[in-house]
Structures are given as C-alpha cells and as structure tokens.
Amino acid sequence: MSTTYQLGDRTVRRLGYGAMQLAGPGVFGPPRDREAALAVLRDAVALGVNHIDTSDFYGPHITNQLIREALHPYPEDLVIVTKVSARRDAQGAWLPATSPKELREAVHDNLRNLGLDVLEVVNFRSMLDVHGPAEGSLEEQVTTLAALREEGLIKHVGLSNVTMKQVEDARRIVPIACVQNMYNLVHRNDDSLIDALARDGIPYVPFFPLGGFSPLQSDALSAVAAELGATPMQVAIAWLLQRSPNILLIPGTSSSAHLRENLKAADLVLSSDVLAKLDRI
C-alpha cells in the first residue's frame, strides 16, 4: 500500500492533519490551551506530516494564525490546503460567503493569516446545503477561483461538499486538484465518486474520517480493534487508507497524544477477513 499520493503538483503523505479542532469550542474563538495547540502543529510536522488542512473561517482566523506562529517559515515539503465559502457571525454561526467579492476577500484573508504569497490548494465548499452535497450550479464560484489561479494567488482549485455532476462541471472550467466530502466507515455515499476520481488520479479527502463531533460508534468496529490490539479510530483510519489509493486523510485533534495514535494507524494492515467484517458495518 502506497503511503504517498499526488496532490496538485506535490507529493504528500496520505495521512495528514486537519487543523479545525485547534480553535475554541464549536470551532470558534481561541483554543483553551494556546501552547498545546502550537505544540500539536509542531509535533505533526516533526512526525512527518506534510499535508495540513485548514480554513480562515476556523476561529475565524485563529487556526491560520496558529499555523503561521507554529510553523512559519514553512518546511519546503509542507502543503497547506485551505477552503473558502463561509463566514462566522458574532455568535459563531456558519453563514454562506460565496459571492465573487467574498471569495476574493477570503483568499486574501488566508494569504495574510498564513503568511503566504500564494495558496497551494483552495477548496470551494458548496453551501447549497450545509449538511451534505446538493445539486446546483457552482459555475460563478469556480470561475472566480479559476481567475484567482490565473492571477497567481492560487496554484490549485479543489471542491468540497459536492456531487459527481458538480465535479464534472467544474473540471470543464479549471483542473480540480482534490475533492473533500464527508466519508467514513459508516457514511459511504461517495463510493462511486471515489472510484471515478481514482481513475483520473484525483485525490479524495474525506472530512470527518472518524465521525466528526460524534465519533464513530460500532460494536463490530470495537471488536475488530480489540482483536488487533488497536483503537477503533486507528482501525477506521486504516480502513480508509486501504479503501482506495487516492484517499488522503486529515484526522483532526488538539492533542499530541491523539495525533501520535492517529499516525500509527498507517502501520496497521487489515486482512481480507477483517475488511469483510468492517464492510458489513
């Protein structure tokens, strides 16, 4: 099983890190422990992570500022992927921000807070339905990001929370570097999309690979983990790594101990019998 995959024009390790949980409760405001948040980021890079997923609407601004404080100047092999399309109100609610003007402002916010001259990958997250992909045109938004790419502020454009048709439509406007949707051992709606992207060498980056704010719960998963001497979350990560070579993982945590635990999942090889048990969940 390959441990790396192409993301844009860079090669990244398939097990990366998602920075969303570094902000305060509800991904809003500062972290409870700023030094611990900085330490997790430094530990991730020290342990070989070279793909970090973030957004300037985490906090807002907080997570990107932490990344900059912890890691700037960035290692040459580090790929930071961000996303745009939302803003936060004073109560922390997630509001759509998808007009061309708002998308441009978001790209500039990400550049400033990360301390970068160009963003490696910017994902446009569809807000047509915040709970999951919904059909509808994303032409204006994708065209705006394609223009920012032409201007040299973005190297690659990705998509998030999208359908197969939206991916196909977007690829007629600009090359798509990755697709980021919800997918894990229990939520497998994107099986056909993953396989289609794999055929074209496009990475699929599942968010909430461990279930998100409500971690995956399954007696079958727990039984397999006990059998293997691993945690259920390690088994869930290993399953995703073996599901398809184009899957890049970004499990998030605000704990260095959990980070190390997650990264160890890359060493876990699941037999065909174990995979069969997990596939029945």
C-alpha positions in Angstrom: 0.0 0.0 0.0 1.4 3.3 -1.1 2.0 5.8 1.7 2.0 8.9 -0.6 -0.1 10.4 -3.4 -0.1 13.4 -5.7 -1.9 16.5 -4.6 -1.7 19.1 -7.3 1.9 19.1 -8.4 3.2 18.0 -4.9 3.6 14.5 -3.4 2.1 14.3 0.1 1.9 11.6 2.7 -1.6 10.0 2.7 -2.0 10.6 6.4 -2.1 14.3 7.0 -3.6 16.6 9.7 -6.8 18.6 9.9 -6.4 21.8 12.0 -10.1 22.6 12.6 -10.1 21.4 16.2 -7.3 23.8 17.2 -9.8 26.7 17.6 -12.1 27.0 20.6 -15.4 25.1 21.2 -17.6 25.0 18.1 -14.5 25.9 16.0 -15.0 29.5 17.4 -12.7 31.7 19.3 -9.2 30.9 20.7 -8.1 27.5 21.9 -8.4 26.6 25.6 -4.6 26.0 25.6 -2.7 28.0 23.0 0.7 26.4 23.8 -0.8 22.9 23.4 -2.3 23.9 20.0 1.0 25.2 18.8 2.7 22.0 20.1 0.3 19.8 18.1 1.2 21.5 14.9 4.9 21.3 15.5 4.6 17.7 16.5 2.7 16.9 13.4 5.4 18.2 11.1 8.2 16.6 13.2 6.4 13.3 12.8 6.4 13.6 9.0 3.0 15.1 8.3 3.3 17.3 5.1 -0.4 18.0 4.4 -2.3 20.3 6.7 -5.9 21.2 6.0 -7.3 24.5 7.4 -9.6 27.4 6.7 -9.7 31.1 7.7 -13.3 30.6 8.9 -12.0 28.3 11.7 -11.9 30.7 14.6 -12.3 32.8 12.4 -8.7 33.5 11.6 -7.5 31.7 14.7 -6.4 28.4 13.2 -4.4 30.0 10.4 -2.7 32.4 12.8 -1.7 29.4 15.0 -0.3 27.6 11.9 1.7 30.6 11.0 3.0 31.1 14.5 3.9 27.4 14.9 5.4 26.6 11.5 6.4 29.8 9.6 8.8 29.8 7.7 7.2 26.6 6.4 9.2 23.4 5.6 9.6 23.1 1.8 7.6 19.9 1.5 4.6 21.2 3.6 1.4 21.5 1.6 -1.3 23.7 3.3 -4.8 23.3 1.9 -7.5 25.8 2.8 -11.1 26.3 1.9 -13.4 29.3 1.3 -17.2 30.0 1.1 -18.3 30.7 4.6 -18.0 33.4 7.3 -18.9 33.5 11.0 -21.2 35.9 12.8 -20.7 37.2 16.3 -22.3 34.1 17.8 -20.2 31.7 15.7 -22.9 30.6 13.2 -21.7 29.5 9.8 -23.0 31.8 7.1 -22.6 31.4 3.3 -20.0 33.8 1.8 -19.9 32.7 -1.9 -20.1 35.9 -4.0 -17.1 36.6 -6.1 -16.2 39.6 -3.8 -16.4 37.4 -0.7 -14.4 34.6 -2.2 -11.6 37.1 -3.2 -11.6 38.6 0.3 -11.4 35.1 1.8 -8.4 34.2 -0.4 -6.6 37.4 0.7 -7.5 36.7 4.3 -6.0 33.2 4.0 -2.8 34.6 2.4 -2.4 37.2 5.1 -3.1 35.0 8.1 -1.0 32.1 6.8 1.8 34.4 5.8 1.9 33.2 2.2 2.2 34.8 -1.2 0.3 32.0 -3.0 -2.0 29.4 -1.7 -1.2 25.8 -2.7 -4.8 24.5 -2.9 -8.0 26.3 -2.2 -11.2 24.2 -1.9 -14.5 25.8 -2.6 -17.0 24.3 -0.2 -20.5 24.3 -1.6 -23.0 25.9 0.8 -26.1 24.9 -1.2 -26.9 22.6 1.7 -24.6 22.8 4.8 -25.5 19.2 5.8 -24.3 17.5 2.6 -23.9 17.8 -1.2 -26.9 19.3 -3.1 -27.2 19.8 -6.8 -27.0 23.3 -8.2 -24.7 25.4 -10.3 -21.3 26.4 -8.8 -20.1 28.0 -12.1 -19.8 31.5 -10.8 -17.8 30.4 -7.7 -15.5 28.0 -9.6 -14.9 30.7 -12.3 -13.9 33.2 -9.6 -11.3 30.7 -8.2 -10.1 29.9 -11.7 -9.5 33.7 -12.2 -7.6 33.9 -8.9 -5.5 30.9 -10.1 -4.7 32.8 -13.4 -3.7 35.8 -11.2 -1.2 33.6 -9.4 -2.8 33.8 -5.9 -3.9 30.1 -6.0 -1.9 27.2 -7.5 -4.7 24.7 -7.5 -8.5 24.6 -7.1 -10.4 21.9 -5.2 -14.0 21.3 -4.3 -15.8 20.3 -1.1 -19.3 19.1 -0.2 -20.1 18.5 -3.8 -21.8 16.0 -6.1 -20.4 14.0 -9.0 -22.1 16.3 -11.5 -20.6 19.4 -9.8 -17.1 17.9 -10.1 -17.6 17.1 -13.8 -19.0 20.6 -14.5 -16.1 22.3 -12.5 -13.5 20.3 -14.4 -14.7 22.0 -17.7 -13.7 25.3 -16.1 -10.5 24.5 -14.3 -8.4 21.4 -13.3 -9.7 20.1 -10.0 -6.9 19.1 -7.6 -9.0 17.3 -5.0 -12.5 16.7 -3.7 -13.3 16.9 0.0 -16.6 15.4 1.2 -17.9 13.6 4.2 -17.0 9.9 4.1 -16.0 7.2 6.6 -16.6 3.6 7.6 -20.2 4.3 8.3 -21.1 7.1 5.8 -20.2 5.7 2.3 -22.4 7.7 -0.1 -19.4 8.6 -2.2 -18.2 5.2 -3.1 -18.7 5.7 -6.9 -17.2 9.2 -6.8 -14.1 7.9 -5.0 -13.6 5.3 -7.7 -14.2 7.7 -10.5 -11.7 10.2 -9.1 -9.1 7.4 -8.6 -9.3 6.5 -12.3 -8.3 10.1 -13.1 -5.6 10.4 -10.4 -7.6 13.0 -8.3 -7.3 12.8 -4.5 -10.4 12.3 -2.4 -10.1 13.8 1.1 -12.8 12.6 3.5 -13.7 15.1 6.2 -14.9 13.6 9.5 -13.0 10.4 8.7 -13.6 9.4 12.4 -17.2 10.6 12.5 -16.6 14.2 13.4 -18.0 15.7 16.6 -19.8 12.4 17.3 -17.0 9.7 17.0 -17.9 6.5 15.2 -19.6 4.0 17.4 -19.9 0.4 16.4 -19.6 -2.9 18.3 -18.2 -4.6 15.2 -15.5 -1.9 14.9 -14.7 -2.1 18.6 -14.4 -5.9 18.4 -12.1 -5.8 15.4 -9.9 -3.1 17.2 -9.7 -5.3 20.3 -8.7 -8.3 18.1 -5.9 -6.2 16.5 -4.7 -4.6 19.7 -5.6 -1.2 18.2 -8.1 1.6 18.9 -11.3 1.8 17.0 -10.2 5.1 15.5 -6.9 3.5 14.3 -8.9 0.8 12.6 -11.2 3.3 11.0 -8.2 5.2 9.6 -6.5 2.0 8.4 -9.8 1.0 6.6 -9.9 4.3 4.7 -6.2 4.0 3.7 -6.9 0.6 2.3 -10.2 1.6 0.7 -8.6 3.4 -2.3 -5.0 4.7 -3.0 -6.4 8.2 -3.8 -7.8 8.8 -0.3 -5.8 11.4 1.6 -6.7 11.6 5.3 -6.8 14.7 7.6 -7.9 13.5 11.0 -8.0 16.4 13.4 -7.1 16.6 17.1 -6.0 19.2 19.6 -4.0 16.5 21.5 -0.4 15.5 20.7 -1.1 12.0 22.2 -4.1 11.5 19.9 -2.1 12.8 16.9 0.6 10.1 17.5 -2.2 7.5 17.9 -3.8 8.5 14.6 -0.5 8.5 12.7 0.3 5.0 14.0 -2.7 3.7 12.1 -0.6 3.9 8.9 1.2 0.8 10.1 -2.0 -1.2 10.6 -2.6 -3.7 7.8 -6.1 -5.1 7.7 -6.6 -8.7 6.4 -9.3 -9.5 3.9 -11.3 -11.2 6.7 -11.1 -8.0 8.8 -12.0 -5.8 5.8 -15.0 -8.1 5.2 -16.2 -7.6 8.8 -15.8 -3.9 8.5 -17.5 -3.6 5.2 -20.6 -5.1 6.8 -20.9 -2.2 9.3 
